């Protein structure tokens, strides 16, 4: 009864909030407020400096910003060159993680030491899985992980220390533990809520992060070299994306307040789980499923184009008028991650007998871009982004949709950690933007 009473009360108060908290669009224009910290052209407002990464989408030519092919740089290296350096049979996640965290490529000795540290700490406190992860399982694995992160803080004797070495230690621990928090969280939910079999596989200290994710996820622990390699590439491409994305900025904002590592990463998790940030690949998968259900021939470009026109007009699917996976807040002509990833997607699709699905993705990409460019003025151009294909890859790998965003987090924890470390070293002021009050003075 009490829950019903508070719901009834909240529903009644909703109209009061809508009336008293509404600020019209023209007021933002009147006071030149850059909503979302982006200017009228969508460019991010400069709020900081970083050595960690760089995104290139525009170049200044004779005083005019001109759209160019996208580039993503990690610590001075283009991400595609880092991926090209991965030798057959090797995995790159750990090497690139070292680069992002410490600003240099590791020597063979440094790489061996780093991977040993990660492997040795790919463990959880005694009974943590039983007492924390399995205690209150949730379909929302991001919430489950965030609860686990904050609980892990209680096992840290130096939780409040702001010493740099403690923050580095804590970041390394979380990088090592994230795959277990995600996979075990899913297994607990799948067992208790879906009545499926329960199994908890311990990670193998001799395997890479990508290999251990597949080992822990699958009942038989088996995976192919191609599957592990492509998951490794996906993790590298999602590892970092400049300081301006919402979750990384969140990390820096709360770090500037002097909070502990666990709280900073938990805040980043809360940001990433938002559907406007980390859940884009899920929307792509839902959209593609909807397209398949509503067309008779997945090779008929005319039929696909007609249905995409309805999606863009907000008439079908989720009525939002968006073709998900096409377009990006920063990139203009191309998303370098999508270009790199697409070649691996083709290989995996062929290996899995999914060539027809791959062809459908190609048609949706090509026809969708044409429709968007013809119907909407995008000042910087529009291109497919990495999320257009990542959900398709995860589906082919047998990864449940509940783990799509947690996989993103397993990769992005490295970037968050690098930015936390840089914030601790370089900044001495709390990040505190200004808000203009437009309230009426009543007395």
TORSEVEX-193550 format. One record per residue (C-alpha): residue in three letters; x, y, z. Coordinates in nm, 3 decimals. Example, Ala and Ser with C-alpha at 12.3 -4.5 7.8 and 13.67 -1.06 7.14 Angstrom:
+-----+---------+---------+---------+
:  aa :      c1 :      c2 :      c3 :
+-----+---------+---------+---------+
: ala :   1.230 :  -0.450 :   0.780 :
: ser :   1.367 :  -0.106 :   0.714 :
+-----+---------+---------+---------+
//
This chain:
+-----+---------+---------+---------+
:  aa :      c1 :      c2 :      c3 :
+-----+---------+---------+---------+
: unk :   0.000 :   0.000 :   0.000 :
: unk :   0.283 :   0.240 :   0.087 :
: unk :   0.444 :   0.189 :  -0.255 :
: unk :   0.112 :   0.258 :  -0.427 :
: unk :   0.065 :   0.575 :  -0.221 :
: unk :   0.404 :   0.714 :  -0.317 :
: unk :   0.344 :   0.631 :  -0.684 :
: unk :   0.006 :   0.807 :  -0.678 :
: unk :   0.164 :   1.108 :  -0.507 :
: unk :   0.453 :   1.120 :  -0.756 :
: unk :   0.214 :   1.099 :  -1.051 :
: unk :   0.014 :   1.390 :  -0.911 :
: unk :   0.326 :   1.601 :  -0.855 :
: unk :   0.455 :   1.538 :  -1.208 :
: unk :   0.238 :   1.814 :  -1.357 :
: unk :   0.366 :   2.063 :  -1.100 :
: unk :   0.727 :   1.979 :  -1.197 :
: unk :   0.647 :   2.011 :  -1.567 :
: unk :   0.504 :   2.356 :  -1.505 :
: unk :   0.765 :   2.499 :  -1.269 :
: unk :   1.083 :   2.343 :  -1.410 :
: unk :   1.025 :   2.410 :  -1.779 :
: unk :   1.278 :   2.628 :  -1.960 :
: unk :   1.191 :   2.699 :  -2.322 :
: unk :   1.432 :   2.652 :  -2.613 :
: unk :   1.433 :   3.023 :  -2.701 :
: unk :   1.570 :   3.109 :  -2.356 :
: unk :   1.882 :   2.904 :  -2.425 :
: unk :   1.922 :   3.095 :  -2.750 :
: unk :   1.854 :   3.429 :  -2.581 :
: unk :   2.134 :   3.381 :  -2.329 :
: unk :   2.371 :   3.203 :  -2.572 :
: unk :   2.385 :   2.889 :  -2.359 :
: unk :   2.560 :   2.599 :  -2.531 :
: unk :   2.337 :   2.309 :  -2.436 :
: unk :   2.522 :   1.984 :  -2.383 :
: unk :   2.850 :   2.180 :  -2.385 :
: unk :   2.826 :   2.190 :  -2.766 :
: unk :   2.804 :   2.495 :  -2.990 :
: unk :   2.536 :   2.553 :  -3.253 :
: unk :   2.736 :   2.344 :  -3.504 :
: unk :   2.769 :   2.052 :  -3.264 :
: unk :   3.135 :   2.114 :  -3.178 :
: unk :   3.230 :   2.047 :  -2.817 :
: unk :   3.315 :   2.343 :  -2.596 :
: unk :   3.680 :   2.329 :  -2.491 :
: unk :   3.697 :   2.235 :  -2.122 :
: unk :   4.040 :   2.076 :  -2.080 :
: unk :   4.366 :   1.947 :  -2.226 :
: unk :   4.487 :   1.588 :  -2.260 :
: unk :   4.788 :   1.387 :  -2.376 :
: unk :   4.592 :   1.063 :  -2.398 :
: unk :   4.404 :   1.060 :  -2.727 :
: unk :   4.285 :   1.269 :  -3.019 :
: unk :   3.993 :   1.258 :  -3.262 :
: unk :   4.027 :   1.424 :  -3.602 :
: unk :   3.717 :   1.489 :  -3.809 :
: unk :   3.772 :   1.842 :  -3.941 :
: unk :   4.076 :   2.036 :  -4.061 :
: unk :   4.121 :   2.408 :  -4.099 :
: unk :   4.188 :   2.506 :  -4.460 :
: unk :   4.236 :   2.879 :  -4.524 :
: unk :   4.039 :   2.963 :  -4.212 :
: unk :   3.751 :   2.728 :  -4.293 :
: unk :   3.679 :   2.400 :  -4.115 :
: unk :   3.657 :   2.127 :  -4.377 :
: unk :   3.527 :   1.772 :  -4.306 :
: unk :   3.797 :   1.505 :  -4.346 :
: unk :   3.824 :   1.129 :  -4.304 :
: unk :   3.814 :   1.047 :  -3.935 :
: unk :   4.124 :   0.961 :  -3.733 :
: unk :   4.157 :   0.823 :  -3.380 :
: unk :   4.492 :   0.857 :  -3.207 :
: unk :   4.609 :   0.686 :  -2.888 :
: unk :   4.912 :   0.853 :  -2.727 :
: unk :   5.045 :   0.978 :  -3.061 :
: unk :   4.969 :   0.665 :  -3.265 :
: unk :   4.679 :   0.613 :  -3.503 :
: unk :   4.467 :   0.327 :  -3.372 :
: unk :   4.480 :   0.148 :  -3.708 :
: unk :   4.861 :   0.141 :  -3.694 :
: unk :   4.848 :  -0.011 :  -3.345 :
: unk :   4.613 :  -0.282 :  -3.470 :
: unk :   4.834 :  -0.346 :  -3.774 :
: unk :   5.123 :  -0.420 :  -3.535 :
: unk :   4.939 :  -0.715 :  -3.379 :
: unk :   5.108 :  -1.029 :  -3.507 :
: unk :   4.917 :  -1.349 :  -3.594 :
: unk :   4.833 :  -1.538 :  -3.276 :
: unk :   4.891 :  -1.231 :  -3.057 :
: unk :   4.644 :  -1.012 :  -2.871 :
: unk :   4.667 :  -0.634 :  -2.852 :
: unk :   4.436 :  -0.525 :  -2.570 :
: unk :   4.701 :  -0.548 :  -2.299 :
: unk :   4.971 :  -0.370 :  -2.504 :
: unk :   4.739 :  -0.085 :  -2.596 :
: unk :   4.619 :  -0.064 :  -2.235 :
: unk :   4.979 :  -0.015 :  -2.121 :
: unk :   5.025 :   0.256 :  -2.386 :
: unk :   4.714 :   0.447 :  -2.280 :
: unk :   4.784 :   0.422 :  -1.909 :
: unk :   5.154 :   0.508 :  -1.911 :
: unk :   5.205 :   0.704 :  -2.233 :
: unk :   5.455 :   0.477 :  -2.404 :
: unk :   5.467 :   0.145 :  -2.582 :
: unk :   5.591 :  -0.128 :  -2.349 :
: unk :   5.919 :  -0.306 :  -2.403 :
: unk :   5.901 :  -0.685 :  -2.404 :
: unk :   6.002 :  -0.686 :  -2.038 :
: unk :   5.747 :  -0.418 :  -1.944 :
: unk :   5.473 :  -0.600 :  -2.136 :
: unk :   5.549 :  -0.929 :  -1.959 :
: unk :   5.543 :  -0.756 :  -1.620 :
: unk :   5.217 :  -0.574 :  -1.700 :
: unk :   5.033 :  -0.885 :  -1.822 :
: unk :   5.157 :  -1.074 :  -1.515 :
: unk :   5.015 :  -0.806 :  -1.286 :
: unk :   4.678 :  -0.811 :  -1.467 :
: unk :   4.663 :  -1.192 :  -1.467 :
: unk :   4.756 :  -1.226 :  -1.098 :
: unk :   4.484 :  -0.979 :  -1.002 :
: unk :   4.210 :  -1.129 :  -1.215 :
: unk :   4.046 :  -1.255 :  -0.899 :
: unk :   3.784 :  -1.139 :  -0.651 :
: unk :   3.778 :  -1.138 :  -0.269 :
: unk :   3.678 :  -1.463 :  -0.098 :
: unk :   3.305 :  -1.538 :  -0.142 :
: unk :   3.255 :  -1.207 :  -0.330 :
: unk :   3.077 :  -1.380 :  -0.618 :
: unk :   2.837 :  -1.556 :  -0.382 :
: unk :   2.779 :  -1.277 :  -0.132 :
: unk :   2.771 :  -0.974 :  -0.363 :
: unk :   2.720 :  -1.065 :  -0.729 :
: unk :   2.470 :  -1.345 :  -0.670 :
: unk :   2.295 :  -1.177 :  -0.377 :
: unk :   2.063 :  -0.954 :  -0.582 :
: unk :   2.109 :  -1.035 :  -0.952 :
: unk :   1.974 :  -0.792 :  -1.207 :
: unk :   1.902 :  -0.797 :  -1.579 :
: unk :   2.079 :  -0.462 :  -1.582 :
: unk :   2.436 :  -0.590 :  -1.563 :
: unk :   2.572 :  -0.235 :  -1.560 :
: unk :   2.390 :  -0.173 :  -1.232 :
: unk :   2.517 :  -0.506 :  -1.100 :
: unk :   2.874 :  -0.414 :  -1.192 :
: unk :   2.844 :  -0.068 :  -1.038 :
: unk :   2.724 :  -0.217 :  -0.710 :
: unk :   3.019 :  -0.459 :  -0.718 :
: unk :   3.266 :  -0.177 :  -0.787 :
: unk :   3.146 :   0.021 :  -0.487 :
: unk :   3.150 :  -0.291 :  -0.270 :
: unk :   3.509 :  -0.366 :  -0.374 :
: unk :   3.601 :  -0.031 :  -0.220 :
: unk :   3.528 :  -0.172 :   0.124 :
: unk :   3.805 :  -0.429 :   0.073 :
: unk :   4.064 :  -0.158 :   0.003 :
: unk :   4.256 :  -0.043 :   0.310 :
: unk :   4.371 :   0.276 :   0.134 :
: unk :   4.036 :   0.369 :  -0.017 :
: unk :   4.069 :   0.740 :   0.070 :
: unk :   4.430 :   0.778 :  -0.039 :
: unk :   4.485 :   1.029 :  -0.320 :
: unk :   4.845 :   0.913 :  -0.367 :
: unk :   4.908 :   0.852 :  -0.736 :
: unk :   5.047 :   0.504 :  -0.679 :
: unk :   4.727 :   0.403 :  -0.497 :
: unk :   4.509 :   0.527 :  -0.782 :
: unk :   4.723 :   0.341 :  -1.035 :
: unk :   4.698 :   0.026 :  -0.822 :
: unk :   4.321 :   0.058 :  -0.792 :
: unk :   4.278 :   0.120 :  -1.166 :
: unk :   4.485 :  -0.188 :  -1.249 :
: unk :   4.279 :  -0.397 :  -1.009 :
: unk :   3.953 :  -0.285 :  -1.170 :
: unk :   4.084 :  -0.341 :  -1.524 :
: unk :   4.169 :  -0.697 :  -1.420 :
: unk :   3.839 :  -0.757 :  -1.239 :
: unk :   3.591 :  -0.600 :  -1.482 :
: unk :   3.549 :  -0.910 :  -1.704 :
: unk :   3.453 :  -1.120 :  -1.401 :
: unk :   3.212 :  -0.858 :  -1.265 :
: unk :   3.034 :  -0.852 :  -1.601 :
: unk :   3.031 :  -1.223 :  -1.689 :
: unk :   2.952 :  -1.349 :  -1.339 :
: unk :   2.681 :  -1.084 :  -1.307 :
: unk :   2.521 :  -1.215 :  -1.624 :
: unk :   2.543 :  -1.580 :  -1.516 :
: unk :   2.380 :  -1.496 :  -1.181 :
: unk :   2.093 :  -1.316 :  -1.355 :
: unk :   2.055 :  -1.589 :  -1.618 :
: unk :   2.042 :  -1.860 :  -1.354 :
: unk :   1.809 :  -1.698 :  -1.103 :
: unk :   1.581 :  -1.497 :  -1.334 :
: unk :   1.583 :  -1.721 :  -1.645 :
: unk :   1.614 :  -2.056 :  -1.462 :
: unk :   1.913 :  -2.153 :  -1.675 :
: unk :   2.213 :  -2.361 :  -1.566 :
: unk :   2.468 :  -2.194 :  -1.342 :
: unk :   2.842 :  -2.217 :  -1.404 :
: unk :   3.131 :  -1.998 :  -1.288 :
: unk :   3.458 :  -2.050 :  -1.472 :
: unk :   3.771 :  -1.904 :  -1.322 :
: unk :   3.986 :  -1.704 :  -1.566 :
: unk :   4.303 :  -1.863 :  -1.701 :
: unk :   4.612 :  -1.659 :  -1.604 :
: unk :   4.784 :  -1.764 :  -1.926 :
: unk :   4.516 :  -1.618 :  -2.153 :
: unk :   4.439 :  -1.268 :  -2.279 :
: unk :   4.145 :  -1.055 :  -2.173 :
: unk :   3.949 :  -1.141 :  -2.490 :
: unk :   4.013 :  -1.513 :  -2.451 :
: unk :   3.911 :  -1.509 :  -2.085 :
: unk :   3.584 :  -1.330 :  -2.164 :
: unk :   3.484 :  -1.609 :  -2.404 :
: unk :   3.615 :  -1.880 :  -2.171 :
: unk :   3.413 :  -1.750 :  -1.875 :
: unk :   3.101 :  -1.688 :  -2.082 :
: unk :   3.064 :  -2.026 :  -2.254 :
: unk :   2.962 :  -2.349 :  -2.080 :
: unk :   3.231 :  -2.552 :  -2.259 :
: unk :   3.498 :  -2.276 :  -2.233 :
: unk :   3.571 :  -2.322 :  -2.603 :
: unk :   3.628 :  -2.053 :  -2.866 :
: unk :   3.811 :  -2.021 :  -3.197 :
: unk :   4.123 :  -1.808 :  -3.257 :
: unk :   3.921 :  -1.592 :  -3.499 :
: unk :   3.651 :  -1.526 :  -3.239 :
: unk :   3.904 :  -1.424 :  -2.975 :
: unk :   4.099 :  -1.210 :  -3.221 :
: unk :   3.794 :  -1.014 :  -3.335 :
: unk :   3.677 :  -0.959 :  -2.976 :
: unk :   4.028 :  -0.833 :  -2.897 :
: unk :   4.001 :  -0.582 :  -3.184 :
: unk :   3.659 :  -0.469 :  -3.060 :
: unk :   3.801 :  -0.404 :  -2.712 :
: unk :   4.088 :  -0.198 :  -2.854 :
: unk :   3.854 :   0.014 :  -3.066 :
: unk :   3.626 :   0.087 :  -2.767 :
: unk :   3.909 :   0.147 :  -2.520 :
: unk :   3.931 :   0.525 :  -2.546 :
: unk :   3.768 :   0.808 :  -2.739 :
: unk :   3.893 :   1.145 :  -2.627 :
: unk :   3.822 :   1.329 :  -2.305 :
: unk :   3.495 :   1.480 :  -2.420 :
: unk :   3.267 :   1.175 :  -2.427 :
: unk :   3.015 :   1.174 :  -2.145 :
: unk :   3.154 :   0.893 :  -1.930 :
: unk :   3.518 :   1.006 :  -1.957 :
: unk :   3.420 :   1.364 :  -1.876 :
: unk :   3.225 :   1.228 :  -1.580 :
: unk :   3.540 :   1.049 :  -1.462 :
: unk :   3.736 :   1.373 :  -1.474 :
: unk :   3.461 :   1.580 :  -1.311 :
: unk :   3.426 :   1.356 :  -1.006 :
: unk :   3.803 :   1.301 :  -0.987 :
: unk :   3.848 :   1.679 :  -0.970 :
: unk :   3.627 :   1.677 :  -0.660 :
: unk :   3.881 :   1.454 :  -0.486 :
: unk :   3.673 :   1.137 :  -0.475 :
: unk :   3.821 :   0.786 :  -0.464 :
: unk :   3.891 :   0.567 :  -0.766 :
: unk :   3.599 :   0.330 :  -0.708 :
: unk :   3.348 :   0.615 :  -0.686 :
: unk :   3.493 :   0.781 :  -0.997 :
: unk :   3.465 :   0.461 :  -1.201 :
: unk :   3.116 :   0.391 :  -1.065 :
: unk :   3.011 :   0.737 :  -1.181 :
: unk :   3.153 :   0.665 :  -1.527 :
: unk :   2.956 :   0.339 :  -1.534 :
: unk :   2.636 :   0.528 :  -1.454 :
: unk :   2.705 :   0.755 :  -1.749 :
: unk :   2.796 :   0.479 :  -1.995 :
: unk :   2.480 :   0.279 :  -1.928 :
: unk :   2.268 :   0.562 :  -2.063 :
: unk :   2.112 :   0.469 :  -2.400 :
: unk :   2.244 :   0.792 :  -2.552 :
: unk :   2.599 :   0.678 :  -2.477 :
: unk :   2.676 :   0.309 :  -2.439 :
: unk :   2.359 :   0.143 :  -2.562 :
: unk :   2.368 :   0.247 :  -2.927 :
: unk :   2.460 :  -0.099 :  -3.059 :
: unk :   2.154 :  -0.247 :  -2.887 :
: unk :   1.932 :   0.001 :  -3.073 :
: unk :   2.098 :  -0.100 :  -3.401 :
: unk :   2.021 :  -0.467 :  -3.332 :
: unk :   1.660 :  -0.386 :  -3.243 :
: unk :   1.626 :  -0.180 :  -3.561 :
: unk :   1.772 :  -0.453 :  -3.783 :
: unk :   1.536 :  -0.707 :  -3.628 :
: unk :   1.246 :  -0.473 :  -3.699 :
: unk :   1.357 :  -0.428 :  -4.060 :
: unk :   1.376 :  -0.805 :  -4.114 :
: unk :   1.026 :  -0.848 :  -3.971 :
: unk :   0.875 :  -0.585 :  -4.199 :
: unk :   1.027 :  -0.651 :  -4.540 :
: unk :   0.975 :  -0.956 :  -4.759 :
: unk :   1.313 :  -0.961 :  -4.936 :
: unk :   1.634 :  -0.865 :  -4.753 :
: unk :   1.814 :  -0.823 :  -5.085 :
: unk :   1.560 :  -0.582 :  -5.238 :
: unk :   1.714 :  -0.235 :  -5.220 :
: unk :   1.394 :  -0.059 :  -5.321 :
: unk :   1.192 :  -0.228 :  -5.046 :
: unk :   1.463 :  -0.164 :  -4.787 :
: unk :   1.497 :   0.201 :  -4.895 :
: unk :   1.121 :   0.250 :  -4.867 :
: unk :   1.115 :   0.108 :  -4.514 :
: unk :   1.418 :   0.313 :  -4.410 :
: unk :   1.233 :   0.622 :  -4.534 :
: unk :   0.951 :   0.538 :  -4.293 :
: unk :   1.199 :   0.492 :  -4.006 :
: unk :   1.356 :   0.829 :  -4.086 :
: unk :   1.013 :   0.992 :  -4.095 :
: unk :   0.934 :   0.853 :  -3.749 :
: unk :   0.648 :   0.642 :  -3.883 :
: unk :   0.778 :   0.298 :  -3.784 :
: unk :   1.013 :   0.117 :  -3.544 :
: unk :   1.051 :   0.339 :  -3.234 :
: unk :   0.908 :   0.654 :  -3.398 :
: unk :   1.221 :   0.855 :  -3.312 :
: unk :   1.312 :   0.926 :  -3.675 :
: unk :   1.663 :   0.783 :  -3.640 :
: unk :   1.849 :   0.523 :  -3.841 :
: unk :   2.069 :   0.396 :  -3.560 :
: unk :   2.439 :   0.346 :  -3.622 :
: unk :   2.449 :   0.611 :  -3.894 :
: unk :   2.591 :   0.943 :  -3.783 :
: unk :   2.827 :   1.048 :  -3.505 :
: unk :   2.858 :   1.349 :  -3.276 :
: unk :   3.218 :   1.414 :  -3.383 :
: unk :   3.313 :   1.224 :  -3.699 :
: unk :   3.215 :   1.369 :  -4.034 :
: unk :   3.318 :   1.171 :  -4.343 :
: unk :   3.408 :   0.848 :  -4.165 :
: unk :   3.453 :   0.680 :  -3.828 :
: unk :   3.798 :   0.512 :  -3.839 :
: unk :   3.681 :   0.248 :  -3.591 :
: unk :   3.398 :   0.145 :  -3.824 :
: unk :   3.631 :   0.123 :  -4.124 :
: unk :   3.875 :  -0.098 :  -3.932 :
: unk :   3.606 :  -0.313 :  -3.775 :
: unk :   3.403 :  -0.369 :  -4.091 :
: unk :   3.675 :  -0.583 :  -4.251 :
: unk :   3.681 :  -0.811 :  -3.947 :
: unk :   3.300 :  -0.824 :  -3.942 :
: unk :   3.297 :  -0.948 :  -4.303 :
: unk :   3.544 :  -1.224 :  -4.215 :
: unk :   3.348 :  -1.336 :  -3.910 :
: unk :   3.015 :  -1.323 :  -4.096 :
: unk :   3.155 :  -1.545 :  -4.371 :
: unk :   3.299 :  -1.783 :  -4.112 :
: unk :   2.962 :  -1.804 :  -3.934 :
: unk :   2.755 :  -1.846 :  -4.252 :
: unk :   2.603 :  -1.500 :  -4.208 :
: unk :   2.687 :  -1.353 :  -4.550 :
: unk :   2.321 :  -1.268 :  -4.619 :
: unk :   2.299 :  -1.073 :  -4.292 :
: unk :   2.619 :  -0.891 :  -4.382 :
: unk :   2.469 :  -0.796 :  -4.717 :
: unk :   2.162 :  -0.655 :  -4.542 :
: unk :   2.385 :  -0.442 :  -4.319 :
: unk :   2.567 :  -0.315 :  -4.630 :
: unk :   2.241 :  -0.219 :  -4.799 :
: unk :   2.102 :  -0.046 :  -4.489 :
: unk :   2.429 :   0.145 :  -4.452 :
: unk :   2.441 :   0.258 :  -4.814 :
: unk :   2.074 :   0.341 :  -4.860 :
: unk :   2.041 :   0.491 :  -4.511 :
: unk :   2.327 :   0.734 :  -4.573 :
: unk :   2.172 :   0.843 :  -4.903 :
: unk :   1.837 :   0.908 :  -4.737 :
: unk :   1.985 :   1.103 :  -4.447 :
: unk :   2.201 :   1.316 :  -4.677 :
: unk :   1.908 :   1.392 :  -4.906 :
: unk :   1.651 :   1.469 :  -4.638 :
: unk :   1.853 :   1.641 :  -4.365 :
: unk :   2.119 :   1.907 :  -4.370 :
: unk :   2.411 :   1.768 :  -4.168 :
: unk :   2.671 :   2.047 :  -4.168 :
: unk :   2.964 :   1.811 :  -4.119 :
: unk :   2.846 :   1.509 :  -4.314 :
: unk :   2.715 :   1.176 :  -4.188 :
: unk :   2.886 :   0.838 :  -4.169 :
: unk :   2.832 :   0.494 :  -4.014 :
: unk :   2.982 :   0.460 :  -3.666 :
: unk :   3.139 :   0.160 :  -3.496 :
: unk :   2.814 :   0.075 :  -3.316 :
: unk :   2.650 :  -0.006 :  -3.650 :
: unk :   2.844 :  -0.334 :  -3.658 :
: unk :   2.950 :  -0.407 :  -3.299 :
: unk :   2.614 :  -0.553 :  -3.195 :
: unk :   2.616 :  -0.778 :  -3.504 :
: unk :   2.962 :  -0.905 :  -3.404 :
: unk :   2.858 :  -0.970 :  -3.044 :
: unk :   2.553 :  -1.158 :  -3.168 :
: unk :   2.772 :  -1.378 :  -3.392 :
: unk :   2.997 :  -1.444 :  -3.093 :
: unk :   2.698 :  -1.568 :  -2.894 :
: unk :   2.724 :  -1.281 :  -2.646 :
: unk :   2.384 :  -1.204 :  -2.489 :
: unk :   2.247 :  -0.855 :  -2.539 :
: unk :   2.261 :  -0.790 :  -2.163 :
: unk :   2.642 :  -0.789 :  -2.195 :
: unk :   2.676 :  -0.550 :  -2.488 :
: unk :   2.722 :  -0.235 :  -2.280 :
: unk :   2.924 :  -0.417 :  -2.009 :
: unk :   3.166 :  -0.525 :  -2.285 :
: unk :   3.201 :  -0.159 :  -2.376 :
: unk :   3.282 :  -0.090 :  -2.010 :
: unk :   3.542 :  -0.371 :  -1.997 :
: unk :   3.725 :  -0.185 :  -2.274 :
: unk :   3.659 :   0.175 :  -2.167 :
: unk :   3.776 :   0.123 :  -1.807 :
: unk :   4.127 :   0.164 :  -1.952 :
: unk :   4.048 :   0.507 :  -2.095 :
: unk :   3.870 :   0.615 :  -1.778 :
: unk :   4.172 :   0.508 :  -1.574 :
: unk :   4.414 :   0.698 :  -1.796 :
: unk :   4.205 :   1.014 :  -1.767 :
: unk :   4.173 :   0.979 :  -1.390 :
: unk :   4.551 :   0.951 :  -1.359 :
: unk :   4.604 :   1.252 :  -1.586 :
: unk :   4.345 :   1.454 :  -1.393 :
: unk :   4.518 :   1.377 :  -1.063 :
: unk :   4.855 :   1.482 :  -1.204 :
: unk :   4.760 :   1.795 :  -1.398 :
: unk :   4.459 :   1.956 :  -1.235 :
: unk :   4.424 :   2.136 :  -0.906 :
: unk :   4.077 :   2.284 :  -0.943 :
: unk :   3.737 :   2.127 :  -0.908 :
: unk :   3.547 :   2.128 :  -1.239 :
: unk :   3.255 :   2.360 :  -1.177 :
: unk :   3.065 :   2.501 :  -1.478 :
: unk :   2.819 :   2.789 :  -1.445 :
: unk :   2.441 :   2.786 :  -1.471 :
: unk :   2.245 :   3.109 :  -1.518 :
: unk :   1.943 :   3.141 :  -1.293 :
: unk :   1.626 :   3.245 :  -1.477 :
: unk :   1.392 :   3.202 :  -1.182 :
: unk :   1.145 :   3.476 :  -1.095 :
: unk :   1.207 :   3.654 :  -0.766 :
: unk :   0.875 :   3.636 :  -0.584 :
: unk :   0.947 :   3.860 :  -0.286 :
+-----+---------+---------+---------+
//
